[in-house]
Amino acid sequence: MRKTFLAASAAMVMVSGAAFAQDTIIVQQPDPTVTNSTVVLPGEVRTYVMEQQVPSVVYEGDVVVGSPLPDTVEIHAVDGYGDYAYSVVNERRVIVNPQTRMVIQVLE
């Protein structure tokens, strides 16, 4: 009888462990991009922009989040992400909305 009790106890421990394991959910998310603005870009956009080799444009005005880039500053599309474009202005990489040319983020 003692063996039956031990076997039943061992079975209960294994079953309860399996039940707990079924409640575990693993969610993988990309690392957040830490910047000076509140917009969090997809990691792929930031990586793409940082890897591109384009010449820097000299601009006399301030390049800050929320300000538009003038038409004289060439912007480049981000492949696969139509909501983002970029430029390098005064040696700083900036991400802009291609429709409005508004600066979304200045990458550091």
Contact map, one row per residue, 1 for C-alpha under 8 A:
111110000000000000000000000000000000000000000000000000000000000000000000000000000000000000000000000000000000
111111000000000000000000000000000000000000000000000000000000000000000000000000000000000000000000000000000000
111111100000000000000000000000000000000000000000000000000000000000000000000000000000000000000000000000000000
111111110000000000000000000000000000000000000000000000000000000000000000000000000000000000000000000000000000
111111111000000000000000000000000000000000000000000000000000000000000000000000000000000000000000000000000000
011111111100000000000000000000000000000000000000000000000000000000000000000000000000000000000000000000000000
001111111110000000000000000000000000000000000000000000000000000000000000000000000000000000000000000000000000
000111111111000000000000000000000000000000000000000000000000000000000000000000000000000000000000000000000000
000011111111100000000000000000000000000000000000000000000000000000000000000000000000000000000000000000000000
000001111111110000000000000000000000000000000000000000000000000000000000000000000000000000000000000000000000
000000111111111000000000000000000000000000000000000000000000000000000000000000000000000000000000000000000000
000000011111111100000000000000000000000000000000000000000000000000000000000000000000000000000000000000000000
000000001111111110000000000000000000000000000000000000000000000000000000000000000000000000000000000000000000
000000000111111111000000000000000000000000000000000000000000000000000000000000000000000000000000000000000000
000000000011111111100000000000000000000000000000000000000000000000000000000000000000000000000000000000000000
000000000001111111110000000000000000000000000000000000000000000000000000000000000000000000000000000000000000
000000000000111111111000000000000000000000000000000000000000000000000000000000000000000000000000000000000000
000000000000011111111100000000000000000000000000000000000000000000000000000000000000000000000000000000000000
000000000000001111111110000000000000000000000000000000000000000000000000000000000000000000000000000000000000
000000000000000111111111000000000000000000000000000000000000000000000000000000000000000000000000000000000000
000000000000000011111111000000000000000000000000000000000000000000000000000000000000000000000000000000000000
000000000000000001111111000000000000000000000000000000000000000000000000000000000000000000000000000000000000
000000000000000000111111100000000000000000000000000000000000000000000000000000000000000000000000000000000000
000000000000000000011111110000000000000000000000000000000000000000000000000000000000000000000000000000000000
000000000000000000000011111000000000000000000000000000000000000000000000000000000000000000000000000000000000
000000000000000000000001111100000000000000000000000000000000000000000000000000000000000000000000000000000000
000000000000000000000000111110000000000000000000000000000000000000000000000000000000000000000000000000000000
000000000000000000000000011111000000000000000000000000000000000000000000000000000000000000000000000000000000
000000000000000000000000001111100000000000000000000000000000000000000000000000000000000000000000000000000000
000000000000000000000000000111110000000001100000000000000000000000000000000000000000000000000000000000000000
000000000000000000000000000011111000000000100000000000000000000000000000000000000000000000000000000000000000
000000000000000000000000000001111100000110100000000000000000000000000000000000000000000000000000000000000000
000000000000000000000000000000111110000111100000000000000000000000000000000000000000000000000000000000000000
000000000000000000000000000000011111000100000000000000000000000000000000000000000000000000000000000000000000
000000000000000000000000000000001111110000000000000000000000000000000000000000000000000000000000000000001111
000000000000000000000000000000000111110000000000000000000000000000000000000000000000000000000000000000001100
000000000000000000000000000000000011111000000000000000000000000010000000000000000000000000000000000000011100
000000000000000000000000000000000011111100000000000000000000000000000000000000000000000000000000000000000000
000000000000000000000000000000000000111110000000000000000000000000000000000000000000000000000000000000011000
000000000000000000000000000000011100011111000000000000000000000000000000000000000000000000000000000000000000
000000000000000000000000000000011000001111101100000000000000000000000000000000000000000000000000000000000000
000000000000000000000000000001001000000111111100000000000000000000000000000000000000000000000000000000000000
000000000000000000000000000001111000000011111110000000000000000000000000000000000000000000000000000000000000
000000000000000000000000000000000000000001111111000000000000000000000000000000000000000000000000000000000000
000000000000000000000000000000000000000011111111100000000000000000000000000001001001000000000000000000000000
000000000000000000000000000000000000000011111111110000000000000000000000000000000000000000000000000000000000
000000000000000000000000000000000000000000111111111000000000000000000000000000000000000000000000000000000000
000000000000000000000000000000000000000000011111111100000000000000000000000001000000000000000000000000000000
000000000000000000000000000000000000000000001111111100000000000000000000000001000000010000001000000000000000
000000000000000000000000000000000000000000000111111100000000000000000000000000000000000000001000000000000000
000000000000000000000000000000000000000000000011111110000000000000000000000000000000000000000000000000000000
000000000000000000000000000000000000000000000001111111000000000000000000000000000000000000000000000000000000
000000000000000000000000000000000000000000000000001111100000000000000000000000000000000000000000000000000000
000000000000000000000000000000000000000000000000000111110000000000000000000000000000001100000000000000000000
000000000000000000000000000000000000000000000000000011111000000000000000000000000000000100000000000000000000
000000000000000000000000000000000000000000000000000001111100000000000000000000000000001111110000000000000000
000000000000000000000000000000000000000000000000000000111110000000000000100000000000000111100000000000000000
000000000000000000000000000000000000000000000000000000011111000000000000000000000000000011000000000000000000
000000000000000000000000000000000000000000000000000000001111110000000000000000000000000011000000000000000000
000000000000000000000000000000000000000000000000000000000111110000000000000000000000000000000000000000000000
000000000000000000000000000000000000000000000000000000000011111000000000000000000000000000000000000000000000
000000000000000000000000000000000000000000000000000000000011111100000000000000000000000000000000000000000000
000000000000000000000000000000000000000000000000000000000000111110101000000000000000000010000000000000100000
000000000000000000000000000000000000000000000000000000000000011111100000000000000000000000000000000000101100
000000000000000000000000000000000000100000000000000000000000001111100000000000000000000000000000000001111100
000000000000000000000000000000000000000000000000000000000000000111110000000000000000000000000000000001110000
000000000000000000000000000000000000000000000000000000000000001111111000000000000000000000000000000001100000
000000000000000000000000000000000000000000000000000000000000000001111100000000000000000000000000000111100000
000000000000000000000000000000000000000000000000000000000000001000111110100000000000000000000000000011100000
000000000000000000000000000000000000000000000000000000000000000000011111100000000000000000000000000010000000
000000000000000000000000000000000000000000000000000000000000000000001111110000000000000000000000000000000000
000000000000000000000000000000000000000000000000000000000000000000000111110000000000000000000000000000000000
000000000000000000000000000000000000000000000000000000001000000000001111111000000000001010000000000000000000
000000000000000000000000000000000000000000000000000000000000000000000011111100000000001000000000000000000000
000000000000000000000000000000000000000000000000000000000000000000000000111110000000111000000000010000000000
000000000000000000000000000000000000000000000000000000000000000000000000011111000000111000000000000000000000
000000000000000000000000000000000000000000000000000000000000000000000000001111101101110000000000010000000000
000000000000000000000000000000000000000000001001100000000000000000000000000111111101110000000000000000000000
000000000000000000000000000000000000000000000000000000000000000000000000000011111100000000000000000000000000
000000000000000000000000000000000000000000000000000000000000000000000000000001111100000000000000000000000000
000000000000000000000000000000000000000000001000000000000000000000000000000011111111000000000000000000000000
000000000000000000000000000000000000000000000000000000000000000000000000000011111111100000000000010000000000
000000000000000000000000000000000000000000000000000000000000000000000000000000001111100000000000110000000000
000000000000000000000000000000000000000000001000000000000000000000000000000011001111110000000011110000000000
000000000000000000000000000000000000000000000000000000000000000000000000001111000111111000000011110000000000
000000000000000000000000000000000000000000000000100000000000000000000000001111000001111100001111000000000000
000000000000000000000000000000000000000000000000000001010000000000000000111100000000111110001111000000000000
000000000000000000000000000000000000000000000000000001111000000000000000000000000000011111111100000000000000
000000000000000000000000000000000000000000000000000000011110001000000000100000000000001111111100000000000000
000000000000000000000000000000000000000000000000000000011110000000000000000000000000000111110000000000000000
000000000000000000000000000000000000000000000000000000011000000000000000000000000000000111111000000000000000
000000000000000000000000000000000000000000000000000000010000000000000000000000000000000111111100000000000111
000000000000000000000000000000000000000000000000110000000000000000000000000000000000011110111110000000000111
000000000000000000000000000000000000000000000000000000000000000000000000000000000000011110011111000000111110
000000000000000000000000000000000000000000000000000000000000000000000000000000000001111000001111100000111110
000000000000000000000000000000000000000000000000000000000000000000000000000000000001111000000111110111111000
000000000000000000000000000000000000000000000000000000000000000000000000000000000011100000000011111111110000
000000000000000000000000000000000000000000000000000000000000000000000000001010000111100000000001111111000000
000000000000000000000000000000000000000000000000000000000000000000000000000000000000000000000000111110000000
000000000000000000000000000000000000000000000000000000000000000000010000000000000000000000000001111111000000
000000000000000000000000000000000000000000000000000000000000000000011100000000000000000000000001111111100000
000000000000000000000000000000000000000000000000000000000000000011111000000000000000000000000001110111110000
000000000000000000000000000000000000000000000000000000000000001111111000000000000000000000000111100011111100
000000000000000000000000000000000000101000000000000000000000000011000000000000000000000000000111100001111100
000000000000000000000000000000000011101000000000000000000000000110000000000000000000000000000111000000111110
000000000000000000000000000000000011100000000000000000000000000110000000000000000000000000011110000000111111
000000000000000000000000000000000010000000000000000000000000000000000000000000000000000000011110000000001111
000000000000000000000000000000000010000000000000000000000000000000000000000000000000000000011000000000000111
